[in-house]
Amino acid sequence: MKTLVWVEHDAGQVKDATLACVTAASKLGEVHLLVAGEGVGPVAEAAAKIAGVGKVHVAEGATYAYALPEAVATLVVELMGHHDAFLAPATANGKNIAPRVAALLDVMQISEILSVEGDATFTRPIYAGNAIATVKSSEAKLVITVRGTSFEKAAREGGTGEIEAVSSAGDAGGATFIGQEISKSERPELTSAKIIVSGGRALQNSENFHSIIEPLADKLGAGVGASRAAVDAGYVPNDYQVGQTGKIVAPEVYMAVGISGAIQHLAGMKDSKTIIAINKDEDAPIFQVADIGLVGDLFKIVPELTSKL
Amino acid sequence: MLAALMGRPQGTFASKVEVEGDSVTVTREVDGGLETVKLAIPAIVTTDLRLNEPRYASLPNIMKAKSKPLANKTPADYGVDTTPRIETVKVSEPPKRVAGIKVADVDELMAKLKAMGVAA
């Protein structure tokens, strides 16, 4: 089977979620990549070095600059003439593009796969991760999104992919990119951080969040997350949210501070290797999944922990 | 998918929507923050959970709605084939996490962190 993986990239770098996607694709067969964007020469070269990559299709053009789904999906459909499966990471951009591709190809998409069980058989979470469904597709072409935390990342070096230019002007189909506000942070990105410190509503306000959670995270070199309650209350921006409707994370260590552990939050972090919970309510559901629990007042515990680190 | 089938632009995960003339400006929630796109109308917009407050149906309207006629149609009436092309082979329970240990104070937690190599 020939697979085509859409490469998500930012500032000349291939994103980690794409590497996990390459691993998933390699379980299906030959891996080809699609790099689309403006000035993507360096990205294409980096992509060709990813272990296990056969061919890198490069589409250069201003239309592709911001991963507008209207343009990228049309391009993917053209390439799908000689590929059997399309894979994209289950990120905001991947989830924007893949369904459009699926509709244009008239196939049913298989979303957020956790593992590859066979040629057309996959597992995927249903009911907010409370059950795992094994699904088998009978489509001629597969359209798949891949949950990045469920696959090992392919090595960035060691591949000898061949770069091939795709000549397609592209058409943004009535969509124009206006601008973006990306929160700048020196901290590691949530979906690829080794350690994450997350805060919940118990922090009471935004100032507490910054003065309690962030120093601890910085000491640990950790990414900062939050529960939906903390985001809804406006303590931190939306992109901090970990959970079913936020980011799905699986760090080595996940530290939940003042988070009770609603099932929707657990859905986003329960694949973490070690979960540490700090909460004053000893009956909080978070303690049922935590490897290490500490019952007590976070306003005392966290500063003490930070100072001792 | 609808947008693709109609060949129209799409704005997904919208947290803000503004219509101006024959286009709509959609602010989208993306992984690292916000992104704004301008789409020619008609466009398909899907919403993020914080876009707005839902309108709840009022009781008088619920009563009124009961008397409205309902037309029951099958997908076949519209010439649509809804046969699933993905088969669910089995549904299983995800691996369960078991509750771990509880530590009494920060020092004990520190010791555990050190043992894991997280803290120096």
Interface residues (C-beta under 8 A of the other chain):
Chain A: Y66 L68 P69 E70 A73 T91 A92 N93 K95 N96 P99 R100 V101 A102 A103 L104 V107 M108 Q109 I110 T121 P125 I126 G129 N130 A131 I132 A133 T134 V135 K136 S137 S138 E139 A172 G173 G174 A175 T176 F177 I178 G179 Q180 E181 I182 S183 E189 T191 I195 L220 D232 P237 N238 D239 T245 K247 E252 V253 K270 T274 I275 I276 E282 F287 Q288 V289 A290 D291 I292 G293 L294 V295 G296 I301 E304 L305 K308 L309
Chain B: M1 L2 A3 A4 L5 G7 R8 P9 Q10 G11 T12 F13 S15 T25 R28 E29 V30 D31 G32 G33 L34 E35 T36 V37 K38 L39 A40 A43 D48 L49 R50 P84 R85 I86 E87 T88 V89 K90 V91 S92 E93 P94 R97 A99 G100 I101 K102 V103 A104 D105 V106 D107 L109 M110 K112 L113 M116 V118 A119 A120
